[in-house]
């Protein structure tokens, strides 16, 4: 078992040389065996434990046992108390989901504060089979039917090669004490029903069915990897990266790919969109008149624009924040990069027609100027006009999509908007022959090709 453990880690490149690993230790037989294997193979590690406060004195006894293990193996131990029931209620989660979120949040916190490279959890082969069946019941696609991955981001599962029986035999051979979770013997949870009732029945009907499922999972993993390579090539072909960090996929081109719904799912699943959401996106695209519709995954937002699906990372920035700019400022870097320069008005002064540059009569400005995001109801008198116009109408006329609209700022002098930044300047503050001093504002971005450092 020890040699297989080392080979499995080496084969899947789970741990780098001299990397210290944080072990998730519950006190159960699986995690205790993992702990012992790490110790016997001479790897660097510490242990972490979550007390979920769900089983009264049992939870506290588990914590005490884990602390004793840390003393026995002479390693650092990190323990966190979690108010799991309150967290589940507040976030509308099941107890299991809440415990999982709290557990991994704690483990990641410990890693980031103490420079542990990986988090090792003690899932084994039987867990993998049970998860496959659970996901099968839920109607999962290939990704769900792959079951538990060997590694995902900084999480590794170095015991996935072993069966529960092999783990029990190892614990017996080395006389390893462990804790028994009383809830594991109850059939309240679906996983326990599968473990205690379904799998034994399957083995009774067809001996070796668990091994067959294991082989099926391996085949599914191979198929999914093959499919992902094809999807990756298609994404390279279709995906357009913009300087503002968004990604665009041409609608006309994806409509031509068959089967449409399947391709859209796999293309957008790269950004965390589940099948139910991608199917809704497909319906919207087929029915038409969907410009402006938005959809969300856990960490991305998608906008259906006129010609593209536009994808960006989820943002949560207040639109109410204001930034004051004193008269002495020569440049700002947050939230936009803008250079300010004062020049004398000369008869031969040359004005640029670039929209990222704006010119104002400096004597008419009231400092400090104010920079903020535009808001519904904002108005400006565009250069060359006498009447005001809603900024929302200007952005519609310019066909600015709703993602871009969220990042549109205005510069204000007092209560008046002098610049719809990057689009229109105000006629009220325009430079005239009588202007003595001009304030030039230049928006610095990757689109302009300028480097802010040049202006410091």
Order of alpha helices (4+ residues) and beta strands (2+ residues): alpha-beta-alpha-beta-alpha-beta-alpha-alpha-beta-alpha-alpha-beta-beta-alpha-alpha-alpha-alpha-beta-beta-alpha-alpha-alpha-beta-beta-beta-beta-beta-beta-beta-beta-beta-beta-alpha-alpha-beta-beta-beta-beta
